[in-house]
Amino acid sequence: MSTEILHREKKKNLLPKLRFQEFEEEYEQSKFGELYSFHTTNSLSRDKLNYKFGNVYNIHYGDIHTKFKSHFYLRKEYVPQINKDVDLSKIKEELYCKNGDIIIADASEDYADIGKSIELIDIDNVKLLAGLHTFLARPITNKTKIGYISYLMKSSNLRKQIMTIAQGTKVLSLSSSRVSNLELNIPTLPEQQKIASFLSAVDEKIQQLSRKRELLEQYKKGVMQQLFSGKLRFKDENGNDYPDWEEKKLGEIAEKRIVKNKDNKINLVFTNSAMQGIVNQRDFFDKDIANQNNLLGYYIVENNDFVYNPRISTNAPVGPISRNYLDTGIMSPLYSVFRFKEGYLDFIECFFNSSLWHIHMKNISNYGARDDRMSFSSSDFYKMPIPFPSIEEQKKIATFLLSIEDKIESTNKQITQTQMFKKGLLQQMFV
């Protein structure tokens, strides 16, 4: 192959698939270590940090993994401070962070987070240190524009390089020497600025949508408490009050379902997830958990049956109750299956999406031996009090709450679409 052809191919490789129209220059290749120098970080554990007192802030690698944004503004983040009894007198001035520094998490349990980084855009002129399991990298040339490198570090090319240099089995780690050899393809400063500004605007859109979703969820939670406690009431079509509410026990309006899977005829196994509701077990776990050869003792679950899962989780502190929207399947006998004889099902489902019934469960239950399951008698479970307005008011309440849920779902879709748009940009705007 001729030298000329090689040059053309190399040049082609240094041009992104997607770029702003006014830029045509080829990207410049550099090693990370040619653009950034590394500075010593501390190894302070969480017990040396607090969120109340101190003169020096500290970046812990766990916060890079879980909460800090790529563009780091101190005033927008919840950052711990170093305890006052920690001696910092020997810390040299150059070890304190500066705007434009990159802080990289050098340890992780999985490839998705190894090498995750933040770029310090504005630290408000306060004292800030990079802490445990981090690298502090500082620009040593004028070839990089603040705000650009943090996006480059998330591009497909850099993520592949970082995963390649990660070492370890149970815990992955990076070395500064290996990070120094990462190959960076850098456009001109004006193009860096435009890319950073554009992607920052996309991030801002995602943050706005996330905030909108958070506010809708808070509103929904508050209005559910008001509605199901009877503090907030609807009027009928003529502006008159609906009849007073009744309170009925679950066992009065629903029947326990203990129809077993005779002859092993049904092998579609469901699970009740706190986040997703009733789903196909194989889809949820990506494999079969139940013994497919012996499903005789499993309960049959039909469309519009409700299922209680006694498994405790962060999203379901007393276990979830979910409505089955799928066809007929079966559930482990560890679950409680029941079907309503009266009531508007959308209203009942909304009630179980609230937390008002949690009080009853906490009153009747003991935690299991592993402290991850609720334990109670079946008779106590079916004594659960259910607020029971007239059917007309049940429908109004459900319609109102479901309209909020539709707005939340619409916002979720917008967030997902914008995140996918950003992912595509990260793949195509960088080399």
Secondary structure by P-SEA (a helix, b strand, c coil): ccaaaaaaaaaaaaccccccccccbbbbbbcccccbbbbbbbbccccccccccccbbbbbccccccccccccccccccccccccccccccccccccccccbbbbbcccccccccccccccccccccbbbbcccbbbbbbcccccccccaaaaaacaaaaaaaaaaccccccccccaaaaaabbbbbccaaaaaaaaaaaaaaaaaaaaaaaaaaaaaaaaaaaaaaaaaccccccccccccccbbbbbcccccbbbbccccccccccbbbbbbccccccccccccccccccccccccbbbbcccbbbbbcccccccccbbbbbbccccccccccbbbbbbccccaaaaaaaaacccaaaaaaaaccccccccbbbbbccccccbbbbbccaaaaaaaaaaaaaaaaaaaaaaaaaaaaaaaaaaaaacccc
